[in-house]
Amino acid sequence: MEVQFIKVNPLTRVVLDEEVGQVARNLPLQLVVEAGGAGAKSVPLRDSLEAVVKRRDMLTTLSWSLAKDVSDLAQTKALARALDVDLTLHAPYYVDFFGSQEARERSLRQIQWASVLADGLGARLTVTHLGFYGGGDRADSVQELTEIARELSEWLKVFSKGTVRLAIEPSGHPDVFGSREEILELAHQVKGVVPVLNLPHIAARERIALDKEEVLAPLVEEFVKASGGDLYANFSGAEFYGPGEFRLTPIKRGHLKFDPIAELLAERDYDVTVISSSPLLEHDAMYMKLLYERALSRRWTKRHPPTPPTPAKAVATSKLAGKPGKSAPKKAAPPTKKSGRVRVRAGRR
């Protein structure tokens, strides 16, 4: 399950008198994501969050519908593990690394705050995109965004002790970073970055239907190789307009069909997570599950065809002699041996 953390409501304030002497991240009814002295660098640090707060320290807290404090995150983490649910978390959608310096810092913090929550939830990925290109040469923008991704990935590795990784998804708009080539190259350049195979975004950006194996199979293989074999993908319907994506739609209403993708994944031994990004989240998730199970059933039937039934032995029958209406005389039963046994065996099909 991919948790949506799409709206950020931060509050930075001075520590209250009754909070002095308590561990920052354990404050009740406070979802603390940053802590430190007034002159401390504004970046989430595990040591600061696990330290005792002092007077004049600064705290940054968030308001979020899923959790009111860290103990709520721990409960959700325990529930997910009890139900065998693998969690990831999507960072806020609005990021801007080429606007003002304030917008750049805010975008960095939002992804880091999301990663703090992902760590508390026991999630394995923080999923995000990297926003618009800058106003200059596109190659310069790509290079700068690569360095930002490297900075975030290295910070996340230290903060989460390697349990949470940064996942970058492609974009369906040509003005936003995230073509197929850019995502794969970013994963190659930055250690720890996981490429997300967002199928509707790629289909909209490249104007491909994704309904033929010769088109779909190479695409999936590229992302499987770049992700180290554990593929993370998104799917929904999509409507195209102009050079990019107009909007995501329910699967039955969009230009894309999940059937050929289900067939491809069922025929290969991939380790794949497919997230529903449809407006009908749960409905289309179950619909994709149904299509995939049908494809698996066809694969099983193809590889394990049923054994043809053994033809029954012909039983000889004799016509009754004599006039109609008369029955044949009964034959005497053969003598039974005292030591005989009757054994019944179940026949194989």
Steps between C-alpha positions, in 0.01 A plus 500: 500500500636840398410761762422843359668785685399774259424796724754649738405724794827574685534708816839609632495621858699530824486214750232550766591495869315173565688334212848569636674178601297273271620317188405705196341230286307353796304815584130406527261644241795651312626356170856631527717479186782741594662603827807694604646823628406838358817509292484139387495408134144452377516133407340200674759307703427177687729595790316830546157335491608240756668757730350673803372847411634807682377851548508720191524193274293510182251234391332445163173310524253386235123462494397181321176308486668159528691561823504753780835392646778242463311242709228500231764428236625210711148358529449519125838333447406215735159457336653488151746231606226299670292509181802436273458838326809658342490880535650780292434874523453763229644842578309824418444551128596867480877546485699780341879493500550781248280774642604709798748380759214474745306271261809284453557460874132431559499229232802332659343514846169357377669192358707464817197542727319237295800270548489554879139382494590209269766392750247512783252293297759238410454583131769386259474786247441874490353561154525842337568686177743787448287773347548732202820558308681828549486789258842436347640206308318176577823306545602742777164450670538123483848521649382721787203276576733200499709668771186577702392135475848393612484734800156370600600136452815534711311682777224236498749216522651654815170602659316169446811284536438364154142379557329767284606575143421790269279410202468738204208471259472626140269778392229507237579861406799591279571814707558297816809290573436131450527348156574130480865566415542759777356274771712202397815713476428656841473153655830409333677817616371522859549197722191417704243661269217268392339569157120487505331357191200732480336353192233766428759779528738330258217413260386864496849641460603260223155455346514120506205269555673232713272234354760292315763277653775624267446852639423414862759228567815711427363783716440271796837330455680836510342596832546152649870518423536858630316419824699187574215260434241635747274704273272774635230614258189720481199450277170668425304615201615821330372758256747668266485859382756697301858393568436334835255363750163665559390305807493157661173310470343173617644209304181425307475861378856576394711431193702228672402142578646286777432164331822485290705613799346230718579240232861617477556500876332160541722340235821617667638448848526866598477624856262789433295745703225667297335800667160626392523874429146508363235738636323177602792383713363192675259399224764502226757335727262204541418509128872473411537218752214315330654543152840386627353189667321412177830531314670279760222242461551492124875463551447208739259329261745542215791353697300228674234375259252256655566128441253360247254256660570127458245344258260266676524130416224367280258271681368201297122466507290214375152522365235309679369198314144398502172674482453864586406574857700214646812575699822306475554233759718604792841341520614345820757700690851350489621336817686729735830406653525554873841658472413737214527881527339788312731798441365835378743741333439853398570554133725785383368768272 
